[in-house]
């Protein structure tokens, strides 16, 4: 406590400059915490995507696999279910609101139980072919309720009648999946969808395979790709988790950019803090000479300088992390166009602890050069500078 009046006096020496430095430190730590939280959210979303689900599609662009391959996939060792999935991609009400509806059948519901759909739900879809199910999150996002008509507009028609609109009836709202993945979590009837499509598109799908052991995912994918390597439609098989990681890595994403921004923020914090402490110590060389004259040892002087360096950094880290937590809803918007859906960004206890630890390290590093100068200080000439 005896050092605090001395630190406060140093702060009051240039009040405006000290306040501006503290403000910049706060903003820098807010930026750092936000970017670390964003990257951590991306990483968690990718890790949460399942390895025991395999995406199987055509290796070549713009062509899907024949639905007849489902039975062939089921005979492959390790495959427990073959889910047929196809989608209607378009927008709702206006082009700035893109949406996708995944079309599935009864076997798909059985193969992927995490969709939270039951045989009773499939019976509803069978009775109302143009029906759809929304998860709770999607129903809240799109503000829909049971019985609503939900129209998806497409830019080009894939319907036999040439229409570009797909009118659906909301049958029910189901629980969200425990696993965040690439699916938009709005489900429709594949049989209805396939019957409405143009004849050249009917029976063309891609698959998600449920396997017995995630450790065998890569081996099963190699077996599938080898099996169909010389067929008329070679396959591309990849675990969903690997596919999600590849999607994020294939574009200049916020996940990549967030790490660079966070590191840049750290360098800004270190440079600012080191410069501020060095200048403060340089201006107060005579004062430190007086302190040594009245009995302050090297350790006490070092403690004073380290405290002067660490306090603004720690205070900036605390306030900056709190600010980042308050702005988490804005940070979440930065990932809106990500190829992999991610949950809302939040500042965890671990991120707050990391910010505090970095603040202490920055304070210690910032004090190194000033302390080196003070240790080599000649007291007599320094006192003469009073």
Secondary structure, 3 states (H helix, E strand, C coil): CCCHHHHHHHHHHCHHHHHHHHHHHHHHHHHHHHHHHHHHHHHHHHHHCCCCEEEEEECCCCCCEECCHHHHHHCCCCEEEEEEEEEEEEECCCCCCEEEEEEECHHHHHHCHHHCCCHHHHHHHHHCCCEEEEEHHHHHHHCCCCCCEEEEECCCCCECCCCCEEEEEEEEEECCCCCCCCCCCEEEEHHHHHHHECHHHCCEEEEEEEECCHHHHHHHHHHHHHHCCCCCCCEEEEEHHHHHHHHHHCCCCHHHHHHHHHHHHHHHHHHHHHHHHHHHHHHCHHHHHHHHHCCCCHHHHHHHHHHHHHHHHHHHHHHHHHHHHHCHHHHHHCCCCCCCCCCCCCCCHHHHHHHHHHHHHHHHHHHHHHHHHHHCCCHHHHHHCC
